[in-house]
Amino acid sequence: MSAPATTTTRLDALLITGALLGANAASYVLTIAAARALAPAIFGELSALLALVVIGVVPAMSLQTVAALRVTSLGPRPLFGLGLSVSAGMTVLTLALVPLLAGLLHLDGPWPVVWLALSLAPLTVLGVLHGLLQGTHRFGALALLVSLEGLGKVGGGVIGLWLSPSSTSVLAGTAIGSFLVVLTGWRLCGSPRPARPAGGAEVVHASQAMLALVLLVNLDLVLARHQLAAQAGGYAVGAVVTKIAYWLPQAVGVLVLPRMADADDRRRMLPKALAVCAGLDAFVIVGCALFGPLGVSLIGGSSYHGDAIPLWQFALMGSCLALVQLLLFSRIASGDRRSTVAVWIAVAAEVALITLWLNDSVGQVVTGALLATAGLVIAGTVIEARGTKQA
């Protein structure tokens, strides 16, 4: 009986990995198309708005996590009701911030932020739909929905870009495409009707944790831009490797998260999941250590040939972030708040290390970020071990 289960798990992993890679590749396609079609000032405006989208989807990530963990105990209807409530709240909040954000980003009018708010509405609902499929182990349907989401967002954005070269049209296309995907996702989940929301407190806790993780994943680029100025482009080249190492084992987290709802399953699965993530990223780290200059040329082109960019450190940091995410999922599943505090401490430590000491070169900045992230892995492992003993 174990062989079919193993085969199914491997197939699920392949499907999820392919869908996630495709969705991320599609996002790069939109970025490249916008960079070529828009004037530099408008592209900078769009990039800033898309950065706000990354922050705005944190509640969606939290909804997915909570739904995947609690769908078997709460049922889909209360969680779908919660997703609709959070989506409405995010939309209203963003619309209320339209004057502030339009002024902060020096926009010519409010419409880009309005469409930003309208794009966050379906993206938030998609978070809970992902979680419902994930928690019921319907990974084939989840892979399909992830693929459709990438196609809907990017396809809508590209069509908007083709119709009118502006940030407003790109975000409008993204919003419309995402709404269409929500309808498909709702049908894939069995067309659940919303019921009285449940799990709100867990979503709040998960949102704090996920926001800290999002900051940790992206903070080093901002700090490098501030501290290095002319060398920031070289750091951005290395950061591509960080994202590769971080995203490569994402399917592992998708597959094991629903099983973390059970304490016994969590204790059995987490060490194996951590080992698989580390094993996958080991290939990236070793490859970067052996062929670093070639990797720099392939990613950044001839402009960065000969630059001192320690790609293996960037790969190691991405691997640490992948491990942090798994440890964070485990503690969210157990209701332990210490892990969230630890991530925020790591964020503060990274800011302090890079701002005060390690800021003279690409190597120094990535070392500061790596020290903070590796320290978090150690702290998370200790917290996990103590939590397991107390359980």
C-alpha positions in Angstrom: 0.0 0.0 0.0 2.9 2.4 0.6 4.1 2.4 -3.0 1.0 4.0 -4.5 1.0 6.6 -1.8 4.7 7.4 -2.5 4.0 7.6 -6.2 1.0 9.9 -5.6 3.1 12.1 -3.4 5.9 12.4 -6.0 3.3 13.2 -8.7 1.7 15.8 -6.4 5.2 17.3 -5.7 5.9 17.5 -9.4 2.5 19.1 -10.2 2.8 21.7 -7.4 6.5 22.5 -8.3 5.6 22.9 -11.9 2.7 25.2 -11.1 4.6 27.3 -8.7 7.6 27.7 -11.1 5.2 28.5 -14.0 3.4 31.2 -11.9 6.6 32.8 -10.8 8.0 32.7 -14.4 4.8 34.3 -15.6 5.3 37.2 -13.1 8.7 37.8 -14.6 7.2 37.8 -18.1 4.9 40.7 -17.0 7.8 42.6 -15.5 9.9 42.2 -18.6 7.0 43.2 -20.9 6.2 46.3 -18.7 9.9 47.3 -18.7 9.9 47.3 -22.5 6.6 48.9 -23.1 6.5 51.6 -20.4 8.5 54.8 -20.1 11.1 54.5 -17.2 9.0 56.8 -14.9 5.8 54.8 -15.5 7.7 51.5 -15.0 9.0 52.8 -11.7 5.5 53.7 -10.7 4.2 50.2 -11.6 7.1 48.5 -9.7 6.2 50.5 -6.6 2.5 49.5 -6.9 3.4 45.8 -7.4 5.6 46.0 -4.3 2.5 47.1 -2.4 0.7 44.0 -3.9 3.3 41.8 -2.3 2.5 43.3 1.1 -1.2 43.3 0.4 -1.4 39.6 -0.2 0.0 38.7 3.2 -3.6 38.2 4.5 -4.1 35.8 1.6 -1.0 33.8 2.6 -2.3 33.7 6.1 -5.8 32.5 5.0 -4.2 29.8 2.9 -2.2 28.6 5.9 -5.1 28.6 8.3 -7.5 27.0 5.8 -5.0 24.2 5.0 -4.7 23.5 8.7 -8.3 23.8 9.8 -10.5 22.8 6.9 -11.0 19.3 8.3 -12.1 20.6 11.7 -14.0 23.7 10.7 -15.3 22.8 7.3 -15.0 24.9 4.1 -18.0 27.2 4.6 -16.9 29.1 7.7 -13.4 29.5 6.2 -14.8 30.7 2.9 -16.9 33.2 4.8 -13.8 34.3 6.6 -12.0 34.7 3.3 -14.8 36.9 1.9 -14.8 39.0 5.1 -11.0 39.5 5.0 -11.1 40.3 1.3 -13.8 43.0 1.8 -11.8 44.5 4.7 -8.6 44.6 2.7 -10.4 46.3 -0.2 -12.1 48.9 2.0 -8.8 49.6 3.8 -6.9 50.1 0.6 -9.6 52.3 -0.9 -9.5 54.4 2.3 -5.7 54.8 1.8 -6.0 56.0 -1.9 -5.3 59.7 -1.2 -2.3 58.8 1.0 -0.8 56.3 -1.3 -1.4 58.4 -4.4 0.5 61.3 -2.8 3.2 59.1 -1.4 3.9 57.5 -4.8 3.5 60.8 -6.7 0.8 59.5 -8.9 -1.1 61.6 -11.4 -4.5 60.4 -10.1 -6.1 57.9 -7.8 -7.0 55.2 -10.3 -3.9 53.1 -10.1 -4.4 52.6 -6.3 -8.2 52.0 -6.9 -7.4 49.2 -9.2 -4.7 48.0 -6.7 -7.5 47.7 -4.1 -9.7 45.9 -6.6 -7.0 43.4 -7.5 -6.3 42.6 -3.8 -10.0 41.6 -3.4 -9.8 38.4 -5.6 -6.2 37.6 -4.6 -7.3 37.5 -1.0 -10.2 35.1 -1.8 -7.8 33.0 -3.8 -5.7 32.5 -0.7 -8.5 30.7 1.1 -9.4 28.7 -2.0 -5.8 27.5 -2.2 -6.0 26.5 1.5 -9.2 24.6 1.1 -7.8 22.5 -1.8 -4.5 22.1 0.1 -6.1 21.0 3.3 -8.2 18.4 1.6 -5.1 17.0 -0.2 -6.5 17.9 -3.7 -3.1 18.8 -4.9 -3.8 18.3 -8.6 -6.7 20.8 -8.4 -4.5 23.1 -6.4 -1.8 22.9 -9.1 -4.4 23.8 -11.7 -5.7 26.7 -9.7 -2.1 28.1 -9.1 -1.5 27.8 -12.9 -4.7 29.5 -13.7 -4.0 32.3 -11.2 -0.6 33.0 -12.8 -2.3 33.0 -16.2 -5.1 35.2 -15.1 -3.0 37.8 -13.4 -0.3 38.0 -16.0 -2.6 37.5 -19.0 -4.9 40.2 -17.7 -2.0 42.5 -17.0 -0.4 42.0 -20.4 -3.7 42.6 -22.2 -4.1 45.8 -20.1 -0.6 46.8 -21.1 -1.4 46.1 -24.7 -4.5 48.2 -24.6 -2.9 51.1 -22.8 0.7 51.5 -21.7 0.0 52.7 -18.1 0.1 51.3 -14.6 -3.7 51.7 -14.3 -4.4 49.5 -17.2 -1.9 46.8 -16.0 -3.6 46.7 -12.6 -7.0 46.8 -14.1 -6.2 43.8 -16.3 -4.7 42.0 -13.3 -7.9 42.6 -11.2 -10.2 41.4 -13.9 -8.2 38.3 -14.7 -8.0 37.4 -11.0 -11.7 37.8 -10.6 -12.3 35.3 -13.4 -9.8 32.8 -11.7 -11.8 33.2 -8.4 -14.9 31.9 -10.1 -13.0 28.9 -11.4 -11.4 28.2 -8.0 -14.7 28.4 -6.3 -16.1 25.7 -8.6 -13.0 23.6 -8.0 -13.6 23.8 -4.3 -17.2 22.5 -4.7 -18.9 25.9 -4.8 -19.1 26.4 -1.0 -21.6 28.9 0.3 -20.2 31.3 2.9 -21.1 30.7 6.5 -20.4 32.7 9.7 -16.6 33.2 9.7 -14.3 31.1 11.9 -10.6 31.1 12.5 -10.2 34.9 12.5 -7.8 34.9 15.5 -5.5 32.4 13.8 -5.4 34.5 10.7 -4.4 37.5 12.6 -1.5 35.6 14.2 -0.5 34.0 10.9 -0.6 37.4 9.2 1.9 38.8 11.7 4.2 35.8 11.1 3.8 36.0 7.4 4.4 39.7 7.2 7.7 39.3 9.2 8.7 36.5 6.8 7.9 38.6 3.7 10.0 41.4 5.1 12.9 39.1 5.8 12.8 37.7 2.3 12.9 41.1 0.7 14.5 43.4 3.2 18.1 42.8 2.2 17.5 44.2 -1.3 16.1 47.5 0.2 19.0 47.8 2.6 21.5 47.0 -0.2 20.0 49.7 -2.4 20.3 52.2 0.5 23.8 51.3 1.6 25.6 50.3 -1.6 24.2 52.7 -4.2 26.3 51.9 -7.3 26.8 48.2 -6.3 23.1 47.6 -5.7 22.7 46.1 -9.2 25.3 43.5 -8.3 23.4 42.6 -5.2 20.2 42.3 -7.2 21.9 39.7 -9.4 22.8 37.7 -6.3 19.3 38.1 -4.9 17.9 36.2 -7.9 19.7 33.2 -6.6 18.3 33.7 -3.1 14.8 33.6 -4.6 15.6 30.5 -6.6 16.8 28.7 -3.5 13.8 29.9 -1.5 11.2 28.9 -4.1 12.8 25.6 -5.2 11.5 23.5 -2.3 8.1 25.3 -1.9 6.2 22.2 -2.9 7.5 20.5 0.2 5.7 23.0 2.4 2.5 22.8 0.4 2.4 19.0 0.7 3.3 18.8 4.4 1.4 21.8 5.8 -2.0 20.1 6.1 -0.5 17.2 8.0 1.0 19.6 10.6 -2.5 20.1 12.0 -2.0 16.8 13.8 0.7 17.0 16.5 2.0 13.4 15.9 2.1 13.9 12.2 3.9 17.2 12.7 6.6 15.6 14.8 7.2 12.9 12.3 7.0 15.0 9.1 8.9 18.1 10.0 12.4 16.6 10.3 11.9 14.8 7.0 10.6 18.0 5.3 13.5 20.0 6.6 16.0 17.4 5.3 14.3 17.3 1.8 14.5 21.2 1.6 18.1 21.3 2.7 19.0 18.5 0.2 17.3 20.2 -2.7 19.0 23.5 -2.0 22.4 21.8 -1.4 22.6 21.4 -5.2 22.1 25.1 -5.7 24.6 26.0 -3.0 27.3 23.7 -4.4 26.6 24.7 -8.0 27.0 28.4 -7.0 30.2 27.7 -5.1 31.7 25.8 -8.1 30.4 28.0 -10.9 29.8 31.4 -9.3 31.3 33.6 -12.0 29.4 31.7 -14.7 26.2 32.1 -12.8 26.8 35.8 -12.4 27.3 36.2 -16.2 24.2 34.1 -17.0 21.9 36.1 -14.6 23.3 39.6 -15.0 25.1 39.5 -18.3 28.5 40.9 -19.3 28.0 44.0 -17.3 28.6 42.1 -14.1 31.4 39.8 -15.3 34.3 39.9 -12.8 32.2 41.5 -10.0 32.8 40.0 -6.6 29.4 38.5 -6.0 29.4 35.5 -3.6 26.5 33.6 -5.2 26.9 30.7 -2.8 26.1 32.9 0.2 23.0 34.1 -1.6 22.0 30.5 -2.2 22.7 29.6 1.4 20.5 32.5 2.6 17.6 31.3 0.3 18.0 27.8 1.7 17.8 29.2 5.3 14.7 31.1 4.4 13.0 27.9 3.1 13.8 26.2 6.4 12.5 29.2 8.3 9.2 29.0 6.5 8.7 25.3 7.4 9.6 25.9 11.0 7.2 28.8 11.0 4.4 26.7 9.6 4.9 24.1 12.3 4.7 26.7 15.1 1.6 28.3 13.5 0.0 24.9 13.4 0.7 24.4 17.1 -0.5 27.9 18.1 3.0 28.8 19.4 3.6 32.6 19.3 7.3 32.5 20.0 8.3 31.8 16.4 6.6 35.0 15.3 8.6 37.0 17.8 11.8 35.3 16.7 11.2 36.3 13.0 10.6 40.0 14.0 13.8 39.9 16.1 15.7 38.5 13.0 14.3 41.4 10.9 15.6 43.9 13.5 19.0 42.1 13.7 19.4 42.2 9.9 18.7 45.9 9.8 21.2 46.6 12.7 23.9 44.4 11.2 23.7 45.9 7.7 23.1 49.5 8.8 25.7 49.7 11.5 28.5 47.4 10.4 28.3 45.2 7.3 27.7 47.7 4.5 30.9 48.3 2.5 30.4 45.7 -0.2 28.0 43.1 -1.7 29.7 40.4 0.3 29.4 42.3 3.6 25.7 43.0 3.1 24.8 39.4 2.2 26.9 38.2 5.1 24.8 40.4 7.5 21.5 39.1 6.0 22.9 35.5 6.1 23.9 35.8 9.8 20.4 37.0 10.8 18.7 34.3 8.7 20.9 31.5 9.9 20.5 32.6 13.5 16.7 32.4 13.0 17.0 28.9 11.7 18.9 27.9 14.9 16.4 29.8 17.1 13.5 28.2 15.3 15.0 24.7 15.7 15.4 25.3 19.4 11.8 26.6 19.8 10.5 23.6 17.8 12.5 21.1 20.0 11.2 22.7 23.2 7.7 22.8 21.9 7.9 19.1 21.0 9.1 18.2 24.4 6.3 20.2 26.1 3.7 18.5 23.9 
